[in-house]
Amino acid sequence: MLFVRTGISDRGGVIDLVNKLQKQCQGKPFHLLLLSPQSDDEFLDLPNVLHYNVEFNPDRMYDDLGHWMYCTEVMGGILEFLGVSSKNLFWYPAKLPKG
């Protein structure tokens, strides 16, 4: 399983989240992918944690198609590196639409 967290994080908060994920996953393997514009040093040597020093600002992406395409390329490369594709990706949005 792969969990994704975006935005600035601190080491203590990430450790807390990893501990909670370990409990919820009940021994199943997982990785936490962090996407935030900050140093990798903050998360160095944390088990199951992968950090990429990137920022995907939706406001900027909506205003600039070139930036949107750049972000798409970067994220696609990250997912490809991790072995995630349309064949094995399950997307669970934060808020499900009411219907």
C-alpha positions in Angstrom: 0.0 0.0 0.0 1.1 3.5 -0.7 -0.2 6.5 1.3 0.5 10.0 0.0 0.8 13.2 2.1 1.4 16.6 0.6 2.4 19.8 2.3 5.0 20.8 4.9 5.5 18.2 7.6 7.7 17.7 10.6 9.6 14.6 11.7 7.5 14.1 14.8 4.2 14.3 12.9 5.5 11.9 10.3 6.6 9.4 12.9 3.2 9.6 14.6 1.5 9.0 11.2 3.7 6.0 10.4 3.0 4.5 13.8 -0.8 4.9 13.2 -0.4 3.4 9.7 1.5 0.4 11.1 -1.3 -0.2 13.5 -4.0 0.1 10.8 -2.1 -2.0 8.2 -1.8 -4.9 10.7 1.6 -6.1 9.3 0.8 -5.4 5.7 3.7 -3.6 3.9 3.2 0.1 3.1 5.1 3.2 2.2 4.3 6.8 3.0 5.1 9.1 0.1 5.7 12.7 1.3 5.6 15.5 -1.3 6.7 18.8 0.2 9.1 21.7 -0.6 11.5 21.0 2.2 14.8 19.3 2.9 15.0 15.5 2.7 17.1 15.6 5.9 13.9 16.1 8.0 12.8 12.5 7.1 16.2 10.8 6.8 16.3 7.2 7.9 12.5 6.9 8.7 11.3 3.4 7.8 8.6 3.2 5.2 8.9 7.0 4.4 9.8 8.3 0.9 10.2 12.1 0.6 10.4 14.2 -2.6 11.3 17.8 -2.3 8.6 19.1 -4.7 5.6 21.4 -4.5 2.4 20.8 -6.5 0.6 24.1 -6.0 -2.9 23.8 -7.5 -3.4 27.5 -7.9 -0.2 27.8 -9.9 -1.1 24.7 -12.0 -4.5 26.2 -12.9 -3.0 29.5 -13.9 -0.1 28.0 -15.9 -0.7 25.0 -18.2 3.1 24.6 -18.7 3.5 24.3 -14.9 0.6 21.9 -14.8 2.3 19.7 -17.4 5.7 19.9 -15.6 4.0 18.7 -12.3 2.3 15.9 -14.2 5.6 14.8 -15.6 7.3 14.9 -12.2 4.5 13.0 -10.5 4.4 10.5 -13.3 8.1 9.9 -12.9 7.8 9.4 -9.2 4.9 6.9 -9.6 6.7 5.1 -12.4 9.9 4.8 -10.2 7.7 3.3 -7.4 6.0 0.8 -9.8 2.6 2.5 -9.6 0.6 2.5 -12.8 -3.0 2.7 -14.0 -3.1 -1.1 -13.6 -2.5 -1.1 -9.8 -3.5 2.4 -8.7 -6.6 2.8 -6.5 -7.4 6.5 -5.9 -9.3 7.4 -2.7 -10.1 11.1 -2.6 -10.3 13.0 0.7 -14.0 13.7 0.3 -16.3 11.4 -1.6 -19.0 13.1 -3.7 -22.5 12.7 -2.3 -24.7 10.9 -4.6 
